[in-house]
Amino acid sequence: MKNYIIADEWSIIEEGFDPHYHQISESIFSLGNGRMGQRANFEETYSGQSLLGNYVAGVYYPDKTRVGWWKNGYPEYFAKVLNAANWTIIDINLDGEQLDLAKCEVISFRRELNMKEGYLKRNFRAKTAGGKEVEVDAIRFCSMVDDETAAIRYTITPVNFSDAITITPAIDGDVMNKDSNYDEKFWDEVSKANQTDGGYVVMRTKKTGFEVATGMKFSVLQNGQVVEAPIEAIKKEKYVASKITLQAQQGQSISIIKYVANLSSQNYQPENLVEQLNDTLNRIVTKGFDTMLAEQAAAWAKKWEHNDIIIEGDVSAQQAIRFNIFQLNQTYTGEDDRLNIGPKGFTGEKYGGSTYWDTEAYCVPFYLATADQKVTRNLLLYRYKQLGKAIENAALLGFKDGAALYPMVTMDGTESHNEWEITFEEIHRNGAIAYAIFNYVRYTGDESYLADYGLEVLIAIARFWSQRVSWSQAKRQYVMLGVTGPNEYENNVNNNWYTSTLAIWCMDYTMQVIEKVKASASEKYAALAARINFDEETETYRFKHIIQNMYYGYDEKLQVFLQQDGYLDKEQILVKDLPAGERPLNQKWSWDRILRSCFIKQADVLQGIYFFEDRYDIDTIRRNFDFYEPRTVHESSLSPCVHAILAAKLGDEARAYEFYLRTARLDLDDYNNDTEDGCHITSMAGTWMSVVEGFGGMRVRDGKLSFQPFIPEKWSSFSFHIGFRGALLNVKVSKDGVHIKNASATQVTVVVFGNEHLVEANGEVIVKNS
Ligand code: BGC
């Protein structure tokens, strides 16, 4: 765990430059706008350790699978998020000496990610080996208003010299993915050009043929005045730059404003890319840096109006929750149903792909409550559109008749993952996709989604489960063999309680939805059944038979659900008895040792209890929590939030807070020692859930929002915004009670501590603590 980020309510701040933290900071200070994003690489050359990262949403490359031992059914390719053209470069040369913080004495250094207004700012003073001292101020952002654009203002002031300074803004398409399986480069050059005040590079991905045009225009100012300096155009393979040399005067600043646009062939015809790129660049140049920056602040202010969580009395918790919300909004804006939320967003390459079950299980609740309902609908439609591929994927593994198995990791619907125990066995992901449909409808009341799209997905998933279970003659029950639950520290187990519970729920829910759609849209139902050859009588007969005869492990003595067959045969050791030096297990133990141990990577049985909480009485929840949590190492970032919510439900406020801290500052404090690879974007939605569903106790039941809040001891109050069926609520919890304000013209009934209250249009309700 690190502790170098300075606490501040609205900003992430690093003071002093420690190269050891640089790659962590490159992740933490990342920028994005849903369409593109980048790690916080320096503009000027940096020869120290750094992970270069510029990404364009939806642009990927299927890297040929590399495994030690090929297994039938493995996908041939792993779709990777691509490191794209680097547009941040502004190289600085001080009369022959390159400015490079790895080679300078860094006198002072400060970087700040301003989350309120959405920009990254850096200020430093450095002295070169030759004794030249400069002060630099750099500010940049990815525009939330015009999401194909970005801008940088880079100001350099010579502190102790007057001499030539050469500034070279560039676009470099000659980049590589660090995780390239065969050390290949994934981009070919299509075209490039230098222009008087800029240049561009058009690159095409190998295999997938995406074209991305990245261009810049710039202006240079000396002492605040635009200067026309001679420009030397530089062109190399996949690279354009403009070299500008100015005679600098001691104490007088030189600024370059670099305007950038990044356009992809997903949105334009390839032959029009360059023209569109120039139009876009001209548009932002005309607007100007200051206007763009002001618009950026306004766009973020609007986001915060619906997203912000205010924590009073704990700056570090305040900073952390805003960081999580900020990064989620930088990653996904919900405007394009071809995009999704990668576990690393725009902050790193690790994990490839963009879509995991994380989206449905963790991100959907966040977007449901903080964004327009169409945002979550787009996330669901993304999966709807990939249904055909999920059916093909299942067919590859021997399933038939329209059964669908959604991929573990994907970009375009094709499975990308290639570890047999996950690709073939971690099938609970299919259930999460069904659960998200249920969750969306429960939250929004939008039942039309079911008839139009949801039911088709549900039937395909239910068909999969009905084929995936098998009949055990010995038990005279259905069993689910050879699976991996969310706890990936167990593979190829039988009867993982979570997977079986979710599978049976899917079949049951599908049948409920069939009845609903038959009643509300019988013609649509008939058309769908005919189109997908759904033989309702026979297929639902099988669903019912499985539902009624499914086997679930249960231990009578402990009275807990059994994570999987044989779990109690393992030596039962608790995490607290593990020597600290042996953790994280995934970095310290051999895999077989992990598999044989009782240690649990992340919520598994407890994930099921979280999903289906209403089915279980509080004692059942407590027994399972008390049994499984002490065996859980939380080595997935997705783990602490579910535990925080359940601990809150159990009234264990101290533990709920402890888990919250672990998820909220996971990246800021580099808790798992892996933030340098990128931030854990999807688990950030879990942090939000810990506050709203955990401390706020928010649930949606019978079409109503309910709250059962408590306030962590350290805080004096916390408040959050919730959009619900047209109403916009601000819920503030303080030591005195709960204050709910409605900032909309829609009245809404809420339940607080079990009692109903009407919150009128633009009205408020105060529930005092008794
Ligand atoms: C977790 C998975 C998760 C993936 C991506 C893994 O470490 O075990 O549940 O889907 O990370 O976040």
Residues whose N, C-alpha, C, O or C-beta is under 5 A from the ligand:
A	BS01	BGC	P343 Y356 D358 P486 E488 S636
